[in-house]
Amino acid sequence: MSLLDRLKALIQYPLPHHLLSKLMYLVTRCQWPPLKNVVIRFVIKRFDVDMNIAADPEPANYRHFNEFFTRPLKIDARPIAAEANAIACPVDGTISQLGSIRDGRIFQAKGHDYSLKTLLGGMEHLHDRFAGGQFATIYLSPRDYHRIHMPLGGKLTETVYVPGRLFSVSPATTRAIPELFARNERMVTVYETEYGPMAVILVGAIFVAGIETVWSGNYGDKTFRAFEHCNRDNLPDLALEKGAEMGRFNMGSTVVVLFGPGQMQWSEALKADQAVVMGQPLGATLER
């Protein structure tokens, strides 16, 4: 960790994260063409966004910046891993870390790990289901596709919304801020698959108080929201196929995927800092 990483992290501690994110929420929905078109074209150029794979490649056609940011892709842009036991990448992004969950801790970066139980909102029963299992953390940059898809087909069984800070989740901040992903605002979504339990966790970040799921809408519509745990009794009866959209980020962030012990293995070709795209195989389930 460099001195620059430390400085970038220290600057963020006193910032009013939620107020800044609420302001960004409003700005990114401005529909005044002279402003939104300039901003969209600047981001495309600055981050080298590939509009050739967008369902609508014309920047001016988007009503506001957030509609551009959450743009859908062409139908054939991201083929989904076809093998039945293949685990599909849920997003476009870069692998931050992946591997085994050891002693109830998840590796974040050199010198840092964090509590699985805290990540899961303090839910002991969820900790017990995933302890000793596998995790993958994938970072989405501003240039990436920002919709989140199912790594495996599964039925929604539980969600936990956990309020928290909104630190940046850039690689520099990940290296510098202890237990970052267990401190930031996050939505834990849990599924039952034919291979065992799976969790897809949407981690918010600064300017990203806009976590959204296909069944409950936008969690960025309020400046502050209380802790919320939902189980089968207060969730829709919802089964999603592998590759189906389950949520999106209204501005970029990070996804953490969890599997139970003895359930799957990651591809040996994967490593930290590797670019990945939605739908590509990340690993495979094991015979039960």
C-alpha positions in Angstrom: 0.0 0.0 0.0 1.5 3.3 -1.1 1.4 6.7 0.6 -0.9 7.9 -2.2 -3.4 5.1 -1.4 -3.4 6.2 2.3 -4.0 9.8 1.3 -6.9 8.9 -1.0 -8.5 6.9 1.8 -7.9 9.5 4.5 -9.6 12.2 2.5 -12.8 10.1 2.3 -13.4 9.6 6.0 -14.8 13.1 6.8 -16.9 13.4 3.6 -20.7 13.4 3.9 -21.0 10.2 1.8 -24.8 10.0 1.7 -25.4 13.6 1.0 -22.9 13.6 -1.9 -24.5 10.4 -3.2 -28.0 12.0 -3.0 -26.8 15.0 -4.9 -25.3 12.7 -7.6 -28.5 10.8 -7.7 -30.3 14.0 -8.7 -27.7 15.2 -11.1 -27.5 11.9 -13.0 -31.2 12.2 -13.7 -31.1 15.7 -15.2 -32.8 15.6 -18.7 -31.6 18.9 -20.0 -29.9 17.9 -23.3 -27.0 20.4 -23.3 -25.8 19.1 -20.0 -26.6 15.4 -20.1 -25.2 15.0 -23.7 -21.9 16.7 -22.8 -21.5 14.6 -19.7 -22.4 11.3 -21.5 -19.9 12.0 -24.3 -17.2 13.0 -21.9 -17.5 9.8 -19.9 -17.5 7.7 -23.2 -14.3 9.4 -24.3 -12.6 9.5 -20.8 -13.3 5.8 -20.0 -13.2 4.4 -23.5 -16.8 3.1 -23.2 -17.6 0.6 -26.0 -20.9 1.8 -27.4 -20.8 -0.8 -30.2 -22.2 -3.4 -27.9 -25.0 -1.2 -26.5 -28.5 -1.9 -27.5 -28.7 1.8 -28.4 -25.3 3.1 -29.5 -26.4 6.7 -29.9 -25.5 8.7 -26.8 -28.0 11.5 -27.4 -30.9 9.0 -27.3 -30.6 8.5 -23.6 -32.9 10.6 -21.5 -30.4 11.2 -18.7 -26.9 10.1 -17.6 -28.2 7.3 -15.4 -30.2 5.8 -18.3 -26.9 5.7 -20.3 -25.0 4.3 -17.3 -27.4 1.4 -16.9 -27.8 0.9 -20.7 -28.7 -2.6 -21.9 -26.5 -4.5 -24.3 -27.3 -6.1 -27.6 -28.8 -9.5 -27.2 -25.7 -11.4 -28.4 -23.1 -9.2 -26.8 -22.6 -11.4 -23.7 -23.2 -15.1 -24.3 -23.9 -17.0 -21.1 -21.7 -20.0 -20.1 -23.7 -22.9 -21.7 -22.5 -25.9 -19.6 -25.1 -26.8 -17.0 -22.5 -26.7 -14.1 -20.7 -23.6 -15.3 -20.8 -20.6 -13.1 -21.3 -17.4 -15.1 -19.7 -14.2 -14.3 -22.4 -11.8 -13.0 -21.0 -8.6 -14.3 -18.4 -6.9 -16.5 -15.5 -5.8 -14.4 -12.2 -6.7 -12.8 -11.6 -9.5 -10.3 -10.4 -7.9 -7.1 -9.9 -11.2 -5.2 -11.3 -14.7 -5.2 -10.7 -17.9 -3.2 -11.7 -19.7 -0.1 -13.4 -18.2 3.0 -11.1 -19.1 5.8 -11.9 -19.0 9.6 -14.9 -16.8 8.8 -12.8 -14.2 7.0 -12.7 -13.0 3.4 -9.5 -11.7 1.8 -9.7 -8.1 0.7 -6.2 -7.0 -0.2 -2.7 -7.5 1.1 -2.8 -6.9 4.8 -6.6 -6.7 4.9 -9.5 -9.2 5.4 -13.0 -8.8 6.8 -15.7 -10.7 8.6 -18.0 -12.9 6.6 -20.7 -12.5 9.3 -20.4 -8.7 9.3 -20.7 -8.7 5.5 -23.9 -10.7 5.8 -25.4 -8.2 8.2 -24.6 -10.1 11.3 -26.9 -13.1 10.3 -25.5 -16.1 12.1 -27.5 -18.6 10.0 -26.1 -17.1 6.8 -22.6 -17.2 8.1 -23.0 -20.9 8.9 -24.1 -21.6 5.4 -21.2 -19.9 3.7 -18.3 -20.4 6.2 -15.6 -22.5 4.6 -17.0 -21.8 1.1 -15.8 -19.7 -1.8 -15.9 -16.0 -2.6 -15.2 -13.8 -5.6 -15.1 -10.0 -5.5 -15.6 -8.1 -8.8 -15.1 -4.4 -9.2 -17.0 -2.4 -11.8 -15.3 0.6 -13.2 -17.2 3.6 -14.9 -16.6 2.0 -18.4 -18.3 -1.2 -17.5 -21.8 -2.6 -18.1 -23.7 -2.0 -14.8 -26.4 -4.6 -14.8 -25.9 -7.7 -12.6 -26.9 -11.2 -13.7 -27.3 -14.6 -12.1 -24.2 -16.8 -11.9 -26.5 -19.8 -11.6 -30.2 -20.4 -11.8 -31.8 -20.1 -8.3 -34.8 -19.2 -6.2 -34.7 -16.1 -4.1 -34.9 -17.0 -0.4 -33.6 -14.1 1.6 -32.4 -10.5 1.4 -30.6 -8.4 3.9 -30.2 -4.6 3.4 -27.3 -3.3 5.5 -26.9 0.5 5.9 -23.3 1.8 6.0 -20.7 4.2 4.7 -20.1 4.8 1.1 -16.4 4.8 0.7 -15.0 4.5 -2.8 -14.3 0.8 -3.8 -11.6 1.6 -6.3 -8.5 -0.6 -6.1 -6.6 2.1 -4.2 -9.2 2.4 -1.5 -9.6 -1.3 -1.3 -5.9 -1.6 -0.5 -6.1 1.2 2.2 -9.4 1.0 4.1 -9.8 -2.0 6.5 -12.9 -4.2 6.2 -14.2 -1.9 3.4 -16.9 -4.2 2.0 -18.2 -5.0 5.4 -18.5 -1.2 6.2 -20.2 0.1 3.1 -23.9 0.0 2.4 -24.9 -3.3 0.8 -27.7 -5.5 -0.3 -27.3 -9.2 0.4 -29.4 -11.5 -1.9 -29.5 -15.2 -1.2 -30.7 -18.0 -3.5 -31.2 -21.7 -3.3 -29.7 -23.4 -6.4 -29.7 -27.1 -7.3 -26.1 -27.1 -6.2 -26.6 -25.4 -2.8 -26.8 -21.8 -1.5 -25.5 -18.8 -3.4 -25.3 -15.2 -2.3 -24.9 -12.2 -4.7 -24.0 -9.1 -2.6 -24.3 -5.6 -4.2 -21.9 -3.2 -2.4 -22.6 0.5 -2.6 -19.9 3.2 -2.9 -19.6 6.9 -2.9 -22.0 8.5 -5.5 -23.7 5.0 -5.6 -26.6 5.2 -3.2 -28.5 3.5 -6.1 -28.5 -0.3 -5.6 -31.4 -1.7 -7.4 -33.0 -5.2 -7.7 -35.5 -6.5 -10.2 -38.1 -7.4 -7.5 -37.9 -4.3 -5.2 -36.7 -1.4 -7.3 -34.2 1.3 -6.3 -32.6 1.4 -2.9 -31.2 4.8 -3.7 -34.5 6.6 -3.6 -34.0 7.6 0.1 -31.0 9.4 1.6 -31.1 7.0 4.6 -32.7 3.6 4.9 -32.9 1.3 7.9 -31.6 -2.3 8.2 -34.0 -4.6 6.6 -34.2 -8.4 6.6 -36.6 -10.2 4.4 -37.3 -14.0 4.2 -39.6 -16.2 2.1 -42.7 -14.8 3.9 -42.1 -11.3 2.7 -40.4 -11.8 -0.6 -41.9 -12.5 -4.0 -42.0 -16.1 -5.2 -39.1 -15.6 -7.7 -36.9 -18.0 -9.5 -34.3 -16.6 -11.9 -32.4 -18.5 -14.6 -28.6 -18.4 -15.0 -27.8 -15.2 -16.9 -31.1 -13.4 -15.9 -30.8 -9.8 -14.7 -31.2 -9.6 -10.9 -30.2 -6.0 -10.3 -28.1 -3.0 -11.3 -26.0 -0.2 -10.0 -27.1 3.3 -10.7 -23.4 4.3 -10.8 -20.6 1.7 -10.4 -19.5 -0.4 -7.5 -18.6 -4.0 -6.5 -20.3 -7.4 -6.4 -19.3 -10.2 -4.0 -20.4 -13.7 -4.9 -20.5 -16.5 -2.2 -20.9 -20.2 -2.4 -21.2 -22.8 0.3 -18.4 -25.3 1.2 -17.7 -28.2 -1.2 -20.1 -26.7 -3.7 -17.8 -25.4 -6.5 -14.3 -24.4 -7.6 -13.0 -21.4 -9.4 -11.2 -21.8 -12.7 -7.5 -22.1 -12.2 -7.0 -19.5 -15.0 -8.6 -16.7 -12.9 -6.5 -14.3 -10.8 -6.7 -10.9 -9.1 -6.7 -7.8 -11.4 -8.0 -9.9 -14.3 -10.7 -8.3 -16.5 -13.9 -10.4 -16.9 -17.2 -10.0 -18.7 -20.7 -11.0 -17.8 -21.6 -14.5 -18.8 -18.1 -15.9 -19.1 -17.4 -19.1 -17.1 -15.7 -18.4 -13.7 -15.7 -21.9 -12.4 -17.9 -25.0 -12.1 -20.0 -26.7 -9.5 -19.0 -30.0 -8.0 -21.0 -33.2 -7.9 -23.0 -33.5 -4.7 
